[in-house]
């Protein structure tokens, strides 16, 4: 079993910054992908950014140039630095940890609220 605990959400004005963290614990495969997703009220969950255990990254077009995903493999922690925040970034942000080999190795955090005021 794997547990993911997110932190760092909150209320910020447009143009501001926040840094989200997600710490994983339990039975963690060394080769994995960690990512951040978000779900705004009334909308489907969408990918924000992903990072492999090797450091390869991917971003949604809507956040490129503003958000940066990183990880500390020694701490099993993934981060999301969010700059130049916009009201449309308001959502619950979820952390995911998954295996690239085993499809049932797929875990989610409880989510953290990010609210950007205009």
SERO-4910 file (N, C-alpha, C, O; in steps of 0.05 Angstrom, whole numbers):
BEGIN
 pado doro    nc1    nc2    nc3   cac1   cac2   cac3    cc1    cc2    cc3    oc1    oc2    oc3
  Unk    A     16    -24      0      0      0      0     17     25      0     40     25     10
  Unk    A      6     46    -12     20     71    -14      2     93     -3    -22     93     -9
  Unk    A     13    112     11     -2    135     20     11    160      9     36    163      8
  Unk    A     -6    178     -1      3    204    -12     -9    226      5    -34    226      9
  Unk    A      7    244     14     -3    267     30      6    293     17     30    298     14
  Unk    A    -14    308      8     -8    334     -5     -9    357     15    -22    355     36
  Unk    A      5    378      9      5    402     25     12    426      8     23    422    -14
  Unk    A      6    449     18     15    474      5     -7    490     -9     -2    511    -20
  Unk    A    -31    479    -10    -52    494    -23    -61    518     -6    -52    521     17
  Unk    A    -78    534    -18    -88    558     -3   -100    578    -21   -106    573    -45
  Unk    A   -103    602    -11   -115    625    -25    -93    644    -33    -76    652    -16
  Unk    A    -93    652    -58    -72    671    -67    -85    690    -88   -104    682   -101
  Unk    A    -74    713    -90    -83    732   -110    -72    725   -137    -51    713   -140
  Unk    A    -86    734   -158    -76    730   -185    -48    742   -188    -43    764   -179
  Unk    A    -31    727   -201     -3    735   -205     15    725   -183     40    727   -186
  Unk    A      4    713   -162     20    703   -140     30    675   -146     27    664   -167
  Unk    A     42    663   -125     55    637   -127     47    619   -104     41    629    -82
  Unk    A     47    593   -109     44    573    -89     62    549    -96     68    545   -119
  Unk    A     69    534    -75     85    510    -80     71    487    -66     67    487    -42
  Unk    A     63    467    -82     50    443    -71     71    422    -67     91    420    -82
  Unk    A     67    406    -47     84    383    -41     67    358    -38     44    359    -30
  Unk    A     78    335    -45     64    310    -42     85    289    -33    103    283    -48
  Unk    A     81    279     -9    100    259      2     87    232      0     65    227     10
  Unk    A    102    213    -11     93    185    -13    106    168      7    130    172     13
  Unk    A     91    149     18    102    130     37     90    103     32     69    100     20
  Unk    A    104     82     42     94     55     38    111     39     18    135     43     17
  Unk    A     99     21      3    113      4    -16    116     19    -43     98     19    -59
  Unk    A    138     31    -47    142     48    -70    162     36    -89    185     30    -82
  Unk    A    154     31   -114    172     22   -134    191     44   -142    183     67   -144
  Unk    A    216     37   -146    236     58   -152    231     71   -180    237     94   -184
  Unk    A    220     55   -198    214     65   -225    184     72   -225    167     54   -225
  Unk    A    178     97   -227    150    105   -226    146    132   -239    165    145   -247
  Unk    A    121    140   -240    114    167   -250     98    180   -228     79    168   -218
  Unk    A    104    205   -222     88    221   -204     77    245   -219     90    255   -237
  Unk    A     53    252   -212     41    275   -226     21    290   -210     13    282   -188
  Unk    A     14    313   -221     -6    330   -209    -29    333   -229    -26    338   -252
  Unk    A    -53    330   -218    -78    334   -233    -94    354   -218    -89    360   -195
  Unk    A   -114    365   -232   -132    384   -218   -160    381   -228   -165    372   -250
  Unk    A   -179    388   -210   -207    386   -217   -221    411   -207   -223    415   -183
  Unk    A   -230    427   -226   -245    451   -219   -274    443   -215   -284    422   -225
  Unk    A   -289    459   -201   -317    454   -195   -333    450   -221   -332    468   -238
  Unk    A   -346    428   -223   -363    423   -247   -348    413   -271   -360    410   -292
  Unk    A   -322    409   -268   -306    400   -291   -293    373   -286   -292    364   -263
  Unk    A   -282    361   -307   -268    335   -304   -240    340   -294   -228    361   -297
  Unk    A   -229    319   -281   -202    321   -272   -183    322   -297   -188    307   -316
  Unk    A   -163    339   -295   -145    342   -318   -116    341   -309   -109    347   -286
  Unk    A    -99    332   -327    -70    330   -321    -58    358   -320    -65    376   -337
  Unk    A    -41    363   -301    -26    388   -299      3    384   -307     13    397   -324
  Unk    A     16    364   -293     44    359   -299     51    332   -288     40    322   -269
  Unk    A     71    319   -301     81    293   -293    111    293   -293    123    309   -308
  Unk    A    123    275   -277    152    272   -277    158    243   -271    146    231   -253
  Unk    A    177    232   -287    185    204   -282    206    203   -261    218    224   -253
  Unk    A    212    179   -252    233    176   -232    260    183   -244    279    189   -229
  Unk    A    262    183   -271    287    191   -284    289    221   -289    309    231   -298
  Unk    A    267    235   -283    267    264   -286    254    276   -311    254    300   -314
  Unk    A    244    259   -328    230    269   -352    203    282   -343    189    271   -326
  Unk    A    197    305   -356    173    319   -348    154    324   -371    162    323   -394
  Unk    A    129    329   -364    109    337   -384     89    355   -371     83    353   -347
  Unk    A     78    374   -387     60    394   -377     36    398   -394     37    394   -419
  Unk    A     14    406   -382     -9    414   -398     -2    441   -410     13    457   -399
  Unk    A    -13    446   -434     -7    471   -448    -14    496   -431     -1    516   -433
  Unk    A    -35    493   -416    -46    516   -400    -27    525   -378    -30    547   -368
  Unk    A     -8    508   -370     10    515   -348     39    518   -357     56    526   -341
  Unk    A     45    511   -382     73    513   -391     84    541   -387     71    561   -394
  Unk    A    108    542   -377    121    568   -372    114    581   -346    126    600   -337
  Unk    A     93    570   -332     85    581   -306     89    561   -283     96    569   -261
  Unk    A     85    536   -289     87    515   -268    113    499   -273    120    494   -296
  Unk    A    125    489   -251    148    472   -253    144    448   -234    140    452   -210
  Unk    A    147    424   -245    145    400   -229    173    390   -223    191    391   -241
  Unk    A    178    381   -199    204    369   -192    199    348   -171    178    345   -160
  Unk    A    220    332   -166    218    311   -146    244    306   -132    265    312   -142
  Unk    A    241    296   -108    264    287    -92    260    257    -87    245    249    -70
  Unk    A    275    241   -102    271    212   -101    279    201    -73    267    182    -64
  Unk    A    298    213    -61    306    204    -34    284    208    -14    282    192      6
  Unk    A    268    228    -18    246    234      1    219    224    -10    198    227      3
  Unk    A    219    212    -34    194    204    -47    173    226    -47    150    222    -40
  Unk    A    182    249    -54    166    273    -54    166    287    -81    187    289    -94
  Unk    A    143    296    -90    141    311   -114    130    339   -107    114    343    -89
  Unk    A    140    359   -122    132    386   -117    120    399   -143    125    390   -165
  Unk    A    104    419   -139     93    434   -161     96    464   -153     81    474   -137
  Unk    A    114    477   -166    117    506   -163     99    520   -183    102    516   -207
  Unk    A     81    536   -172     61    549   -189     66    579   -187     62    591   -166
  Unk    A     73    591   -210     77    620   -211     57    633   -230     44    619   -246
  Unk    A     55    659   -228     36    674   -245      9    661   -246     -3    657   -267
  Unk    A     -1    656   -222    -27    642   -220    -50    659   -231    -50    683   -228
  Unk    A    -69    645   -242    -93    658   -254   -118    647   -240   -117    625   -230
  Unk    A   -139    662   -241   -164    652   -229   -173    625   -240   -184    608   -226
  Unk    A   -167    620   -266   -174    594   -278   -157    571   -268   -163    548   -275
  Unk    A   -137    576   -252   -121    555   -239   -135    545   -214   -126    525   -202
  Unk    A   -156    558   -206   -171    549   -182   -182    521   -185   -196    516   -205
  Unk    A   -175    504   -167   -184    476   -169   -174    461   -144   -158    471   -128
  Unk    A   -183    436   -142   -171    418   -122   -148    404   -138   -153    392   -159
  Unk    A   -125    404   -126   -101    392   -139    -96    365   -125    -94    363   -101
  Unk    A    -92    344   -142    -88    317   -133    -61    307   -142    -52    313   -164
  Unk    A    -48    293   -125    -22    280   -131    -27    251   -138    -44    238   -126
  Unk    A    -13    241   -158    -15    213   -166     13    200   -167     32    213   -175
  Unk    A     13    175   -159     37    158   -162     29    133   -176     11    119   -168
  Unk    A     43    126   -198     36    102   -213     61     88   -223     82    101   -226
  Unk    A     57     63   -229     79     47   -241     75     48   -271     53     50   -281
  Unk    A     98     47   -286     96     45   -315     93     17   -324     90     11   -348
  Unk    A     94     -2   -305     93    -30   -312     67    -43   -302     54    -58   -317
  Unk    A     60    -38   -278     37    -51   -265     13    -31   -265     14    -11   -251
  Unk    A     -8    -37   -280    -30    -19   -282    -46    -16   -256    -58      5   -252
  Unk    A    -45    -35   -238    -60    -33   -213    -44    -18   -192    -54    -14   -170
  Unk    A    -20    -11   -198     -3      5   -179     -9     34   -186      6     47   -202
  Unk    A    -30     45   -175    -39     72   -182    -52     84   -157    -74     75   -149
  Unk    A    -40    105   -146    -49    116   -121    -53    146   -123    -40    160   -138
  Unk    A    -72    155   -107    -79    184   -108    -79    195    -79    -85    182    -60
  Unk    A    -72    221    -78    -75    235    -53   -103    245    -48   -121    241    -65
  Unk    A   -108    258    -26   -134    266    -19   -142    293    -31   -165    301    -31
  Unk    A   -122    307    -42   -127    333    -56   -122    356    -37   -125    355    -13
  Unk    A   -114    378    -50   -110    403    -35   -122    426    -52   -118    428    -76
  Unk    A   -136    444    -38   -151    465    -52   -132    488    -59   -117    498    -41
  Unk    A   -133    497    -83   -119    521    -92   -140    541   -102   -155    535   -120
  Unk    A   -141    564    -90   -160    585    -99   -145    610   -106   -129    621    -90
  Unk    A   -149    620   -130   -136    644   -140   -157    666   -144   -175    663   -160
  Unk    A   -154    687   -129   -174    709   -131   -165    729   -151   -141    734   -155
  Unk    A   -184    742   -164   -178    762   -184   -176    790   -173   -170    809   -187
***
